[in-house]
Amino acid sequence: MPIMGPPLPPSPSMIRVLSNVLNAAELQAVRELLPQVGFNDGRVTNPGSEVKHNLQAPQEDPANARIAQLVRDALFRNPDLRSYAQPRTMARTTVVRYEPGMDYGWHVDEALFPSQPPIRSDLSCTIFLNEPADYEGGALTMQLGAQELAYKLDPGCAILYPSTTIHRVTPVTRGVRIAAITWLHSWIADAGRRELMIQIDEARALAARGVASAEQKQRLQVLLESLRSNLFRMWSDT
């Protein structure tokens, strides 16, 4: 029986930026609700943390609950999220706020959330709610081996990444950063197998549209070769 090594760190291809998850009407509704949100110390859900310095809304806060529902509905209708995440369940969304001097140091998200039933965090998701120009610092930064990737997205856009990723929010030095965060339990726990499903979906879409250009033909060939190689690697007995 082959010996399996430790999981490899996520690759940049496993990080997905989702554009315009919230539409204009939903963004306007969020903007009207945000001043009504009552924020608490973010460590209330992680009292032992020495790296978490932010504010977050209580789950029972009415304005947070309304924003959470808007975000949840928008995420579940997003075709890219459905393809990338293969979502089974989603944790309740929470609005977080970073004021000057606040940050969230390097960490990995909890593996299991104590909901009923418990939710395993396969993928983490941040939905940006205010303009990048509203604040300095506050980049969502991910560690991929020796590489670091930093993200500050437009309001209504989201980023989806494996919950095994070491990441942080850099200190905010001016203004206020506001985002919503949630976690997804996927039907397919293994990130590598989810990547195979994404490639299958892309190949199916290309085939359905018809391969009209040399570039599309090359892309389809690459996808098929990748699928064959990776499935052989997964199934072969060495």
N, C-alpha and C positions, 0 to 999 in steps of 0.2 A: 504494500500500500504506500503511495507516495506521501512524503512528509510535507505538510503545508507550512510555509513560512508565515511570518506576521503580515497583516494586511499592508499593502503598499499605501503611501500617502496619496490623497486624491490628486489627479492631474488637472491642468487648466480646463481640459475638455469636459470635466465633470462639474464645472462651475457654469451656471447658466444665468444670463441676464434676460429678464422678461420685460419687454418694453410695454408701456401703456396698459398695465394690468388694470388700473383704475381709470375709468373714463372721465370726461370733463365734469359731468354731473356728480359723479361719486366724489371726485376730488373737491368740488365745491361744498358738498355735504360734509366732508371730513374737515375742511377749513372752518366751517361754522361750528362744528362740534368740539374741535380741539380746545378753544378757550374754556369750555365747560368741564374738561377733564380735571379731576383732582389727583395729583401725583403724590406718591409716597417714596421714601427711600427704597431704591432698587434692591437693597440687601435683605428686604423683608422676605423674599423667596429664596435667598441664599445667604443666611446670616453668618456663615463661616467664611465667606469669601473675603480675601484681602485685596482683590484686584477689581472688584465691581464698584464703580462710583458713578451711579446714574440715578435717575428717577423713573418710576414706572407706575402705571395706573393700576389700581386694584381691579380684579376681575369683576367685582360687583358694581363698579362705577357705571352709571347708566350711559354716559357719553362714550366711555371706552367700549361698553358692550355693543353700542350701535356702530361704532367704527369697526369693531371686530367682525360684526356680521357683514358689513359692506365689503371688507377685505376678504373674508372667507368666500363670499359669493363670487367675487371677482376672480379670485385664484382658481376656484373649482371650475369656472367656465372657460378659463384660459387653456387653449389647446396645447400650447407648449408645455405648460405645467403638467397637464395630464399625460403627455408623452414622456417628459423627462422624469417625472416623479412616480408614475403609476400609483397615485395616492389611494390608500385604504382609509385612513383617518387623518384628521388634522387637529392639533392641539388648539386650545382657545388662544386667539390672538391678543397680544398685549401691546399697548402704546408705551413707548419709552421716550425719555427726554434727557438730553445732555446739555447742561449749561456750562459757561466758561469754567475750566478747571476740571471738568468731569471726563472720565474715560472708563473703558473696560479693558483691563490688561489681558495678556495672552491667556487663553483658556480653551477648553473643549466643552461643548454642550453636554448636559446630562443625557445619559443613555436611556433612561426610563422616567417618564413623567407620571406622578402619582395620581392620575385621574382614575375614573371608574368607567370602563376598564382602563388599566394602565396603557400608555402610549409609548412605544419605542421610537426614539428619534432617529430616523434614517436620513432625513434631509432637514436642513435648517433654512429658513426663509426670512429675509428682511425686506420690507416694503417701505421705501422712502416717502415721506409725507410733506417735506418742505424743500424749498429750492437750495441747491448746493451753495449759492451765493449768500444764503442767509447765515452761514457760519463758516468759520475757518477751523481746520483740523477735522476731527470727527470722521475720518475715513474708516470704512470697514476694511480691515487688512487681514489677508489670509497668508498663512505660512505653508509653502509647498516645497519641502526640502530646504534647499538654500535660497529659494526664490520667495519673494513676497509680492502679492498682488493687492492693490488698494482700489476701493470703489466708493464713489460719491455719485449717486444717480439722481436723475430728475424725479420730481414728485410723481407718484403713481407707478413708477417702475420698481421692479423687485429683482432680487438676486437669490438664487437657489443653489445650495452647495451641500455636500455630504456633511453630516453632523460629526463625523470623525475629524473634521478639519480644525487645526489649531488656528485661532483667529483672535482679533481684538478690535476695539474701536479706539482710535488714537485720540489724545486729549483735544477737547474743543477749546480753542483759544479766543474765539469771538463768536457772538451770536448764540443761537440755540439750534440744536439738531433734534428733529423729531422723526421717529420711525415706528413702524409696527413690526412685531416679530412673532413668528410661529414656527412650528415643527411638524413634519409629516411622517407618518408611518406608512411605508410603501408596501404594496403587495409583493415587491421583489426587494428583499433586504440587501442583497449583494450589489454594490455599485457597478461592478464590472458586468454583471448580467443585465442591469438596467441599461448600460451603454449598448449592449447588444440589441435590446429591444428598440432603443432609439434609432440605431442604424437600420434595423428592419423597417421601422416606420418610414424613415427617409427613403429607403430603397423602394418601398411600396408606392410612396407618393410620386417618385420619379417615374416608375413604371406606369402608374395610372395616368399621368399627364402625357406620357410619351416622351421618349428620349430624342429631342429634336436637334440638339447641338452637340458638337464634339466635346464641349466642356461637360455637358450633362452625361454623355456616354462615359466619359472618363470617371466622373464622380460615381456613377452607378457601378462601374467596374471596381473602383477602389472599395466601395462599401461591400460588395460581394466577396472580394478577396479578404477584406478585414474580417468579415463574419466567418468565412471558412477557416481562416487561420486561428481565430480566437476560439471558435467552437472546438476545433481539433485540439488546441492547447488545453482546453477545459476538460475534454473527454478522453484524451489519450492516456494510456496506461504506460508509464515510464518505469 
